[in-house]
């Protein structure tokens, strides 16, 4: 079985990761594991942050 490569979906995933990094950074939030996971469809890895980071993220989302 051959898995196709969708260059546009990959580009969109990478751009989204960069946008998330910038927007979260503007609120003082850094997700250490933020990145592109190579699934089909593309997946974005958000996990593995400490409690303080998770709480900061909750606070930002509540204000949104």
TORFIVO-865523 format. One record per atom (N, C-alpha, C): residue number from 1; residue in one letter; atom name; x, y negated, z negated. Coordinates in nm, 3 decimals, padded with zeros to 5 digits, m for minus. Last residue first. Layout:
BEGIN
<atom><num>NUM</num><residuo>A</residuo><atomo>CA</atomo><u>X</u><v>Y</v><w>Z</w></atom>
...
//
This chain:
BEGIN
<atom><num>64</num><residuo>X</residuo><atomo>N</atomo><u>m01.040</u><v>m03.484</v><w>m02.531</w></atom>
<atom><num>64</num><residuo>X</residuo><atomo>CA</atomo><u>m01.061</u><v>m03.496</v><w>m02.386</w></atom>
<atom><num>64</num><residuo>X</residuo><atomo>C</atomo><u>m01.210</u><v>m03.508</v><w>m02.351</w></atom>
<atom><num>63</num><residuo>X</residuo><atomo>N</atomo><u>m01.012</u><v>m03.424</v><w>m02.794</w></atom>
<atom><num>63</num><residuo>X</residuo><atomo>CA</atomo><u>m01.024</u><v>m03.566</v><w>m02.759</w></atom>
<atom><num>63</num><residuo>X</residuo><atomo>C</atomo><u>m01.058</u><v>m03.586</v><w>m02.612</w></atom>
<atom><num>62</num><residuo>X</residuo><atomo>N</atomo><u>m00.975</u><v>m03.149</v><w>m02.782</w></atom>
<atom><num>62</num><residuo>X</residuo><atomo>CA</atomo><u>m01.094</u><v>m03.202</v><w>m02.849</w></atom>
<atom><num>62</num><residuo>X</residuo><atomo>C</atomo><u>m01.119</u><v>m03.349</v><w>m02.813</w></atom>
<atom><num>61</num><residuo>X</residuo><atomo>N</atomo><u>m00.726</u><v>m03.134</v><w>m02.661</w></atom>
<atom><num>61</num><residuo>X</residuo><atomo>CA</atomo><u>m00.844</u><v>m03.087</v><w>m02.589</w></atom>
<atom><num>61</num><residuo>X</residuo><atomo>C</atomo><u>m00.973</u><v>m03.139</v><w>m02.653</w></atom>
<atom><num>60</num><residuo>X</residuo><atomo>N</atomo><u>m00.562</u><v>m03.232</v><w>m02.867</w></atom>
<atom><num>60</num><residuo>X</residuo><atomo>CA</atomo><u>m00.568</u><v>m03.302</v><w>m02.737</w></atom>
<atom><num>60</num><residuo>X</residuo><atomo>C</atomo><u>m00.695</u><v>m03.261</v><w>m02.662</w></atom>
<atom><num>59</num><residuo>X</residuo><atomo>N</atomo><u>m00.604</u><v>m03.036</v><w>m03.066</w></atom>
<atom><num>59</num><residuo>X</residuo><atomo>CA</atomo><u>m00.636</u><v>m03.176</v><w>m03.091</w></atom>
<atom><num>59</num><residuo>X</residuo><atomo>C</atomo><u>m00.653</u><v>m03.253</v><w>m02.960</w></atom>
<atom><num>58</num><residuo>X</residuo><atomo>N</atomo><u>m00.506</u><v>m02.806</v><w>m02.939</w></atom>
<atom><num>58</num><residuo>X</residuo><atomo>CA</atomo><u>m00.646</u><v>m02.812</v><w>m02.979</w></atom>
<atom><num>58</num><residuo>X</residuo><atomo>C</atomo><u>m00.689</u><v>m02.958</v><w>m02.999</w></atom>
<atom><num>57</num><residuo>X</residuo><atomo>N</atomo><u>m00.235</u><v>m02.880</v><w>m02.921</w></atom>
<atom><num>57</num><residuo>X</residuo><atomo>CA</atomo><u>m00.313</u><v>m02.855</v><w>m02.800</w></atom>
<atom><num>57</num><residuo>X</residuo><atomo>C</atomo><u>m00.462</u><v>m02.863</v><w>m02.829</w></atom>
<atom><num>56</num><residuo>X</residuo><atomo>N</atomo><u>m00.167</u><v>m02.888</v><w>m03.190</w></atom>
<atom><num>56</num><residuo>X</residuo><atomo>CA</atomo><u>m00.157</u><v>m03.009</v><w>m03.111</w></atom>
<atom><num>56</num><residuo>X</residuo><atomo>C</atomo><u>m00.239</u><v>m02.997</v><w>m02.982</w></atom>
<atom><num>55</num><residuo>X</residuo><atomo>N</atomo><u>m00.200</u><v>m02.615</v><w>m03.252</w></atom>
<atom><num>55</num><residuo>X</residuo><atomo>CA</atomo><u>m00.287</u><v>m02.715</v><w>m03.316</w></atom>
<atom><num>55</num><residuo>X</residuo><atomo>C</atomo><u>m00.285</u><v>m02.847</v><w>m03.239</w></atom>
<atom><num>54</num><residuo>X</residuo><atomo>N</atomo><u>00.005</u><v>m02.505</v><w>m03.097</w></atom>
<atom><num>54</num><residuo>X</residuo><atomo>CA</atomo><u>m00.134</u><v>m02.465</v><w>m03.073</w></atom>
<atom><num>54</num><residuo>X</residuo><atomo>C</atomo><u>m00.231</u><v>m02.567</v><w>m03.133</w></atom>
<atom><num>53</num><residuo>X</residuo><atomo>N</atomo><u>00.226</u><v>m02.623</v><w>m03.221</w></atom>
<atom><num>53</num><residuo>X</residuo><atomo>CA</atomo><u>00.197</u><v>m02.653</v><w>m03.081</w></atom>
<atom><num>53</num><residuo>X</residuo><atomo>C</atomo><u>00.053</u><v>m02.618</v><w>m03.049</w></atom>
<atom><num>52</num><residuo>X</residuo><atomo>N</atomo><u>00.209</u><v>m02.506</v><w>m03.476</w></atom>
<atom><num>52</num><residuo>X</residuo><atomo>CA</atomo><u>00.203</u><v>m02.652</v><w>m03.461</w></atom>
<atom><num>52</num><residuo>X</residuo><atomo>C</atomo><u>00.169</u><v>m02.692</v><w>m03.318</w></atom>
<atom><num>51</num><residuo>X</residuo><atomo>N</atomo><u>00.241</u><v>m02.231</v><w>m03.415</w></atom>
<atom><num>51</num><residuo>X</residuo><atomo>CA</atomo><u>00.115</u><v>m02.281</v><w>m03.469</w></atom>
<atom><num>51</num><residuo>X</residuo><atomo>C</atomo><u>00.102</u><v>m02.432</v><w>m03.452</w></atom>
<atom><num>50</num><residuo>X</residuo><atomo>N</atomo><u>00.417</u><v>m02.186</v><w>m03.099</w></atom>
<atom><num>50</num><residuo>X</residuo><atomo>CA</atomo><u>00.403</u><v>m02.178</v><w>m03.244</w></atom>
<atom><num>50</num><residuo>X</residuo><atomo>C</atomo><u>00.272</u><v>m02.243</v><w>m03.288</w></atom>
<atom><num>49</num><residuo>X</residuo><atomo>N</atomo><u>00.338</u><v>m01.987</v><w>m02.810</w></atom>
<atom><num>49</num><residuo>X</residuo><atomo>CA</atomo><u>00.372</u><v>m02.114</v><w>m02.874</w></atom>
<atom><num>49</num><residuo>X</residuo><atomo>C</atomo><u>00.352</u><v>m02.098</v><w>m03.024</w></atom>
<atom><num>48</num><residuo>X</residuo><atomo>N</atomo><u>00.272</u><v>m01.778</v><w>m02.616</w></atom>
<atom><num>48</num><residuo>X</residuo><atomo>CA</atomo><u>00.391</u><v>m01.779</v><w>m02.699</w></atom>
<atom><num>48</num><residuo>X</residuo><atomo>C</atomo><u>00.431</u><v>m01.917</v><w>m02.749</w></atom>
<atom><num>47</num><residuo>X</residuo><atomo>N</atomo><u>00.118</u><v>m01.859</v><w>m02.290</w></atom>
<atom><num>47</num><residuo>X</residuo><atomo>CA</atomo><u>00.131</u><v>m01.812</v><w>m02.428</w></atom>
<atom><num>47</num><residuo>X</residuo><atomo>C</atomo><u>00.262</u><v>m01.837</v><w>m02.497</w></atom>
<atom><num>46</num><residuo>X</residuo><atomo>N</atomo><u>00.071</u><v>m01.911</v><w>m02.024</w></atom>
<atom><num>46</num><residuo>X</residuo><atomo>CA</atomo><u>00.057</u><v>m02.021</v><w>m02.119</w></atom>
<atom><num>46</num><residuo>X</residuo><atomo>C</atomo><u>00.101</u><v>m01.984</v><w>m02.260</w></atom>
<atom><num>45</num><residuo>X</residuo><atomo>N</atomo><u>00.127</u><v>m01.839</v><w>m01.692</w></atom>
<atom><num>45</num><residuo>X</residuo><atomo>CA</atomo><u>00.157</u><v>m01.796</v><w>m01.828</w></atom>
<atom><num>45</num><residuo>X</residuo><atomo>C</atomo><u>00.153</u><v>m01.917</v><w>m01.921</w></atom>
<atom><num>44</num><residuo>X</residuo><atomo>N</atomo><u>m00.094</u><v>m01.799</v><w>m01.432</w></atom>
<atom><num>44</num><residuo>X</residuo><atomo>CA</atomo><u>m00.014</u><v>m01.897</v><w>m01.503</w></atom>
<atom><num>44</num><residuo>X</residuo><atomo>C</atomo><u>00.003</u><v>m01.848</v><w>m01.646</w></atom>
<atom><num>43</num><residuo>X</residuo><atomo>N</atomo><u>m00.104</u><v>m01.597</v><w>m01.136</w></atom>
<atom><num>43</num><residuo>X</residuo><atomo>CA</atomo><u>m00.140</u><v>m01.620</v><w>m01.275</w></atom>
<atom><num>43</num><residuo>X</residuo><atomo>C</atomo><u>m00.045</u><v>m01.723</v><w>m01.335</w></atom>
<atom><num>42</num><residuo>X</residuo><atomo>N</atomo><u>m00.231</u><v>m01.541</v><w>m00.808</w></atom>
<atom><num>42</num><residuo>X</residuo><atomo>CA</atomo><u>m00.130</u><v>m01.597</v><w>m00.897</w></atom>
<atom><num>42</num><residuo>X</residuo><atomo>C</atomo><u>m00.185</u><v>m01.624</v><w>m01.037</w></atom>
<atom><num>41</num><residuo>X</residuo><atomo>N</atomo><u>m00.438</u><v>m01.238</v><w>m00.772</w></atom>
<atom><num>41</num><residuo>X</residuo><atomo>CA</atomo><u>m00.400</u><v>m01.375</v><w>m00.741</w></atom>
<atom><num>41</num><residuo>X</residuo><atomo>C</atomo><u>m00.298</u><v>m01.428</v><w>m00.841</w></atom>
<atom><num>40</num><residuo>X</residuo><atomo>N</atomo><u>m00.140</u><v>m01.112</v><w>m00.832</w></atom>
<atom><num>40</num><residuo>X</residuo><atomo>CA</atomo><u>m00.220</u><v>m01.141</v><w>m00.714</w></atom>
<atom><num>40</num><residuo>X</residuo><atomo>C</atomo><u>m00.366</u><v>m01.129</v><w>m00.755</w></atom>
<atom><num>39</num><residuo>X</residuo><atomo>N</atomo><u>00.140</u><v>m01.243</v><w>m01.017</w></atom>
<atom><num>39</num><residuo>X</residuo><atomo>CA</atomo><u>00.028</u><v>m01.153</v><w>m00.998</w></atom>
<atom><num>39</num><residuo>X</residuo><atomo>C</atomo><u>m00.042</u><v>m01.189</v><w>m00.869</w></atom>
<atom><num>38</num><residuo>X</residuo><atomo>N</atomo><u>00.389</u><v>m01.358</v><w>m01.160</w></atom>
<atom><num>38</num><residuo>X</residuo><atomo>CA</atomo><u>00.371</u><v>m01.310</v><w>m01.023</w></atom>
<atom><num>38</num><residuo>X</residuo><atomo>C</atomo><u>00.266</u><v>m01.201</v><w>m01.013</w></atom>
<atom><num>37</num><residuo>X</residuo><atomo>N</atomo><u>00.343</u><v>m01.655</v><w>m01.335</w></atom>
<atom><num>37</num><residuo>X</residuo><atomo>CA</atomo><u>00.352</u><v>m01.509</v><w>m01.344</w></atom>
<atom><num>37</num><residuo>X</residuo><atomo>C</atomo><u>00.316</u><v>m01.455</v><w>m01.207</w></atom>
<atom><num>36</num><residuo>X</residuo><atomo>N</atomo><u>00.497</u><v>m01.952</v><w>m01.396</w></atom>
<atom><num>36</num><residuo>X</residuo><atomo>CA</atomo><u>00.424</u><v>m01.878</v><w>m01.293</w></atom>
<atom><num>36</num><residuo>X</residuo><atomo>C</atomo><u>00.449</u><v>m01.730</v><w>m01.314</w></atom>
<atom><num>35</num><residuo>X</residuo><atomo>N</atomo><u>00.473</u><v>m02.101</v><w>m01.728</w></atom>
<atom><num>35</num><residuo>X</residuo><atomo>CA</atomo><u>00.538</u><v>m02.064</v><w>m01.602</w></atom>
<atom><num>35</num><residuo>X</residuo><atomo>C</atomo><u>00.445</u><v>m01.989</v><w>m01.510</w></atom>
<atom><num>34</num><residuo>X</residuo><atomo>N</atomo><u>00.539</u><v>m02.153</v><w>m02.059</w></atom>
<atom><num>34</num><residuo>X</residuo><atomo>CA</atomo><u>00.463</u><v>m02.203</v><w>m01.945</w></atom>
<atom><num>34</num><residuo>X</residuo><atomo>C</atomo><u>00.539</u><v>m02.170</v><w>m01.817</w></atom>
<atom><num>33</num><residuo>X</residuo><atomo>N</atomo><u>00.658</u><v>m02.080</v><w>m02.294</w></atom>
<atom><num>33</num><residuo>X</residuo><atomo>CA</atomo><u>00.641</u><v>m01.976</v><w>m02.192</w></atom>
<atom><num>33</num><residuo>X</residuo><atomo>C</atomo><u>00.564</u><v>m02.023</v><w>m02.070</w></atom>
<atom><num>32</num><residuo>X</residuo><atomo>N</atomo><u>00.658</u><v>m02.312</v><w>m02.455</w></atom>
<atom><num>32</num><residuo>X</residuo><atomo>CA</atomo><u>00.783</u><v>m02.248</v><w>m02.417</w></atom>
<atom><num>32</num><residuo>X</residuo><atomo>C</atomo><u>00.770</u><v>m02.147</v><w>m02.303</w></atom>
<atom><num>31</num><residuo>X</residuo><atomo>N</atomo><u>00.491</u><v>m02.598</v><w>m02.408</w></atom>
<atom><num>31</num><residuo>X</residuo><atomo>CA</atomo><u>00.462</u><v>m02.455</v><w>m02.417</w></atom>
<atom><num>31</num><residuo>X</residuo><atomo>C</atomo><u>00.586</u><v>m02.380</v><w>m02.366</w></atom>
<atom><num>30</num><residuo>X</residuo><atomo>N</atomo><u>00.491</u><v>m02.896</v><w>m02.575</w></atom>
<atom><num>30</num><residuo>X</residuo><atomo>CA</atomo><u>00.572</u><v>m02.812</v><w>m02.487</w></atom>
<atom><num>30</num><residuo>X</residuo><atomo>C</atomo><u>00.537</u><v>m02.666</v><w>m02.512</w></atom>
<atom><num>29</num><residuo>X</residuo><atomo>N</atomo><u>00.349</u><v>m03.212</v><w>m02.614</w></atom>
<atom><num>29</num><residuo>X</residuo><atomo>CA</atomo><u>00.329</u><v>m03.067</v><w>m02.626</w></atom>
<atom><num>29</num><residuo>X</residuo><atomo>C</atomo><u>00.416</u><v>m02.995</v><w>m02.525</w></atom>
<atom><num>28</num><residuo>X</residuo><atomo>N</atomo><u>00.322</u><v>m03.487</v><w>m02.597</w></atom>
<atom><num>28</num><residuo>X</residuo><atomo>CA</atomo><u>00.420</u><v>m03.432</v><w>m02.689</w></atom>
<atom><num>28</num><residuo>X</residuo><atomo>C</atomo><u>00.409</u><v>m03.283</v><w>m02.710</w></atom>
<atom><num>27</num><residuo>X</residuo><atomo>N</atomo><u>00.166</u><v>m03.569</v><w>m02.397</w></atom>
<atom><num>27</num><residuo>X</residuo><atomo>CA</atomo><u>00.101</u><v>m03.562</v><w>m02.529</w></atom>
<atom><num>27</num><residuo>X</residuo><atomo>C</atomo><u>00.195</u><v>m03.502</v><w>m02.634</w></atom>
<atom><num>26</num><residuo>X</residuo><atomo>N</atomo><u>00.324</u><v>m03.537</v><w>m02.182</w></atom>
<atom><num>26</num><residuo>X</residuo><atomo>CA</atomo><u>00.282</u><v>m03.674</v><w>m02.211</w></atom>
<atom><num>26</num><residuo>X</residuo><atomo>C</atomo><u>00.209</u><v>m03.683</v><w>m02.344</w></atom>
<atom><num>25</num><residuo>X</residuo><atomo>N</atomo><u>00.340</u><v>m03.260</v><w>m02.171</w></atom>
<atom><num>25</num><residuo>X</residuo><atomo>CA</atomo><u>00.454</u><v>m03.336</v><w>m02.222</w></atom>
<atom><num>25</num><residuo>X</residuo><atomo>C</atomo><u>00.417</u><v>m03.479</v><w>m02.257</w></atom>
<atom><num>24</num><residuo>X</residuo><atomo>N</atomo><u>00.098</u><v>m03.203</v><w>m02.044</w></atom>
<atom><num>24</num><residuo>X</residuo><atomo>CA</atomo><u>00.117</u><v>m03.162</v><w>m02.184</w></atom>
<atom><num>24</num><residuo>X</residuo><atomo>C</atomo><u>00.232</u><v>m03.241</v><w>m02.246</w></atom>
<atom><num>23</num><residuo>X</residuo><atomo>N</atomo><u>00.161</u><v>m03.316</v><w>m01.791</w></atom>
<atom><num>23</num><residuo>X</residuo><atomo>CA</atomo><u>00.048</u><v>m03.366</v><w>m01.870</w></atom>
<atom><num>23</num><residuo>X</residuo><atomo>C</atomo><u>00.063</u><v>m03.327</v><w>m02.017</w></atom>
<atom><num>22</num><residuo>X</residuo><atomo>N</atomo><u>00.391</u><v>m03.166</v><w>m01.712</w></atom>
<atom><num>22</num><residuo>X</residuo><atomo>CA</atomo><u>00.394</u><v>m03.312</v><w>m01.721</w></atom>
<atom><num>22</num><residuo>X</residuo><atomo>C</atomo><u>00.284</u><v>m03.364</v><w>m01.813</w></atom>
<atom><num>21</num><residuo>X</residuo><atomo>N</atomo><u>00.297</u><v>m02.901</v><w>m01.720</w></atom>
<atom><num>21</num><residuo>X</residuo><atomo>CA</atomo><u>00.417</u><v>m02.937</v><w>m01.795</w></atom>
<atom><num>21</num><residuo>X</residuo><atomo>C</atomo><u>00.422</u><v>m03.089</v><w>m01.817</w></atom>
<atom><num>20</num><residuo>X</residuo><atomo>N</atomo><u>00.083</u><v>m02.917</v><w>m01.537</w></atom>
<atom><num>20</num><residuo>X</residuo><atomo>CA</atomo><u>00.058</u><v>m02.886</v><w>m01.678</w></atom>
<atom><num>20</num><residuo>X</residuo><atomo>C</atomo><u>00.175</u><v>m02.929</v><w>m01.765</w></atom>
<atom><num>19</num><residuo>X</residuo><atomo>N</atomo><u>00.231</u><v>m02.966</v><w>m01.301</w></atom>
<atom><num>19</num><residuo>X</residuo><atomo>CA</atomo><u>00.134</u><v>m03.065</v><w>m01.351</w></atom>
<atom><num>19</num><residuo>X</residuo><atomo>C</atomo><u>00.104</u><v>m03.043</v><w>m01.499</w></atom>
<atom><num>18</num><residuo>X</residuo><atomo>N</atomo><u>00.376</u><v>m02.726</v><w>m01.282</w></atom>
<atom><num>18</num><residuo>X</residuo><atomo>CA</atomo><u>00.446</u><v>m02.854</v><w>m01.296</w></atom>
<atom><num>18</num><residuo>X</residuo><atomo>C</atomo><u>00.354</u><v>m02.962</v><w>m01.351</w></atom>
<atom><num>17</num><residuo>X</residuo><atomo>N</atomo><u>00.164</u><v>m02.545</v><w>m01.252</w></atom>
<atom><num>17</num><residuo>X</residuo><atomo>CA</atomo><u>00.256</u><v>m02.532</v><w>m01.366</w></atom>
<atom><num>17</num><residuo>X</residuo><atomo>C</atomo><u>00.329</u><v>m02.664</v><w>m01.389</w></atom>
<atom><num>16</num><residuo>X</residuo><atomo>N</atomo><u>00.062</u><v>m02.640</v><w>m01.008</w></atom>
<atom><num>16</num><residuo>X</residuo><atomo>CA</atomo><u>m00.020</u><v>m02.646</v><w>m01.129</w></atom>
<atom><num>16</num><residuo>X</residuo><atomo>C</atomo><u>00.066</u><v>m02.634</v><w>m01.254</w></atom>
<atom><num>15</num><residuo>X</residuo><atomo>N</atomo><u>00.272</u><v>m02.576</v><w>m00.836</w></atom>
<atom><num>15</num><residuo>X</residuo><atomo>CA</atomo><u>00.234</u><v>m02.716</v><w>m00.856</w></atom>
<atom><num>15</num><residuo>X</residuo><atomo>C</atomo><u>00.152</u><v>m02.734</v><w>m00.983</w></atom>
<atom><num>14</num><residuo>X</residuo><atomo>N</atomo><u>00.259</u><v>m02.296</v><w>m00.852</w></atom>
<atom><num>14</num><residuo>X</residuo><atomo>CA</atomo><u>00.380</u><v>m02.368</v><w>m00.896</w></atom>
<atom><num>14</num><residuo>X</residuo><atomo>C</atomo><u>00.350</u><v>m02.515</v><w>m00.923</w></atom>
<atom><num>13</num><residuo>X</residuo><atomo>N</atomo><u>00.003</u><v>m02.253</v><w>m00.743</w></atom>
<atom><num>13</num><residuo>X</residuo><atomo>CA</atomo><u>00.034</u><v>m02.209</v><w>m00.879</w></atom>
<atom><num>13</num><residuo>X</residuo><atomo>C</atomo><u>00.156</u><v>m02.283</v><w>m00.933</w></atom>
<atom><num>12</num><residuo>X</residuo><atomo>N</atomo><u>00.037</u><v>m02.356</v><w>m00.484</w></atom>
<atom><num>12</num><residuo>X</residuo><atomo>CA</atomo><u>m00.061</u><v>m02.416</v><w>m00.574</w></atom>
<atom><num>12</num><residuo>X</residuo><atomo>C</atomo><u>m00.033</u><v>m02.379</v><w>m00.719</w></atom>
<atom><num>11</num><residuo>X</residuo><atomo>N</atomo><u>00.229</u><v>m02.173</v><w>m00.387</w></atom>
<atom><num>11</num><residuo>X</residuo><atomo>CA</atomo><u>00.261</u><v>m02.317</v><w>m00.395</w></atom>
<atom><num>11</num><residuo>X</residuo><atomo>C</atomo><u>00.166</u><v>m02.388</v><w>m00.492</w></atom>
<atom><num>10</num><residuo>X</residuo><atomo>N</atomo><u>00.074</u><v>m01.939</v><w>m00.394</w></atom>
<atom><num>10</num><residuo>X</residuo><atomo>CA</atomo><u>00.197</u><v>m01.948</v><w>m00.472</w></atom>
<atom><num>10</num><residuo>X</residuo><atomo>C</atomo><u>00.235</u><v>m02.095</v><w>m00.492</w></atom>
<atom><num>9</num><residuo>X</residuo><atomo>N</atomo><u>m00.124</u><v>m02.003</v><w>m00.210</w></atom>
<atom><num>9</num><residuo>X</residuo><atomo>CA</atomo><u>m00.163</u><v>m01.976</v><w>m00.349</w></atom>
<atom><num>9</num><residuo>X</residuo><atomo>C</atomo><u>m00.041</u><v>m01.986</v><w>m00.440</w></atom>
<atom><num>8</num><residuo>X</residuo><atomo>N</atomo><u>00.040</u><v>m02.025</v><w>00.019</w></atom>
<atom><num>8</num><residuo>X</residuo><atomo>CA</atomo><u>m00.037</u><v>m02.141</v><w>m00.028</w></atom>
<atom><num>8</num><residuo>X</residuo><atomo>C</atomo><u>m00.079</u><v>m02.122</v><w>m00.174</w></atom>
<atom><num>7</num><residuo>X</residuo><atomo>N</atomo><u>00.144</u><v>m01.768</v><w>00.052</w></atom>
<atom><num>7</num><residuo>X</residuo><atomo>CA</atomo><u>00.234</u><v>m01.880</v><w>00.026</w></atom>
<atom><num>7</num><residuo>X</residuo><atomo>C</atomo><u>00.160</u><v>m02.000</v><w>m00.030</w></atom>
<atom><num>6</num><residuo>X</residuo><atomo>N</atomo><u>00.067</u><v>m01.471</v><w>m00.038</w></atom>
<atom><num>6</num><residuo>X</residuo><atomo>CA</atomo><u>m00.009</u><v>m01.590</v><w>m00.003</w></atom>
<atom><num>6</num><residuo>X</residuo><atomo>C</atomo><u>00.074</u><v>m01.711</v><w>m00.043</w></atom>
<atom><num>5</num><residuo>X</residuo><atomo>N</atomo><u>00.155</u><v>m01.161</v><w>00.070</w></atom>
<atom><num>5</num><residuo>X</residuo><atomo>CA</atomo><u>00.207</u><v>m01.279</v><w>00.002</w></atom>
<atom><num>5</num><residuo>X</residuo><atomo>C</atomo><u>00.131</u><v>m01.400</v><w>00.052</w></atom>
<atom><num>4</num><residuo>X</residuo><atomo>N</atomo><u>00.006</u><v>m00.840</v><w>00.015</w></atom>
<atom><num>4</num><residuo>X</residuo><atomo>CA</atomo><u>00.030</u><v>m00.959</v><w>00.094</w></atom>
<atom><num>4</num><residuo>X</residuo><atomo>C</atomo><u>00.081</u><v>m01.074</v><w>00.008</w></atom>
<atom><num>3</num><residuo>X</residuo><atomo>N</atomo><u>00.131</u><v>m00.527</v><w>m00.047</w></atom>
<atom><num>3</num><residuo>X</residuo><atomo>CA</atomo><u>00.069</u><v>m00.643</v><w>m00.110</w></atom>
<atom><num>3</num><residuo>X</residuo><atomo>C</atomo><u>00.106</u><v>m00.765</v><w>m00.029</w></atom>
<atom><num>2</num><residuo>X</residuo><atomo>N</atomo><u>00.066</u><v>m00.216</v><w>00.090</w></atom>
<atom><num>2</num><residuo>X</residuo><atomo>CA</atomo><u>00.143</u><v>m00.338</v><w>00.101</w></atom>
<atom><num>2</num><residuo>X</residuo><atomo>C</atomo><u>00.065</u><v>m00.453</v><w>00.037</w></atom>
<atom><num>1</num><residuo>X</residuo><atomo>N</atomo><u>00.084</u><v>00.117</v><w>00.000</w></atom>
<atom><num>1</num><residuo>X</residuo><atomo>CA</atomo><u>00.000</u><v>00.000</v><w>00.000</w></atom>
<atom><num>1</num><residuo>X</residuo><atomo>C</atomo><u>00.089</u><v>m00.124</v><w>00.000</w></atom>
//
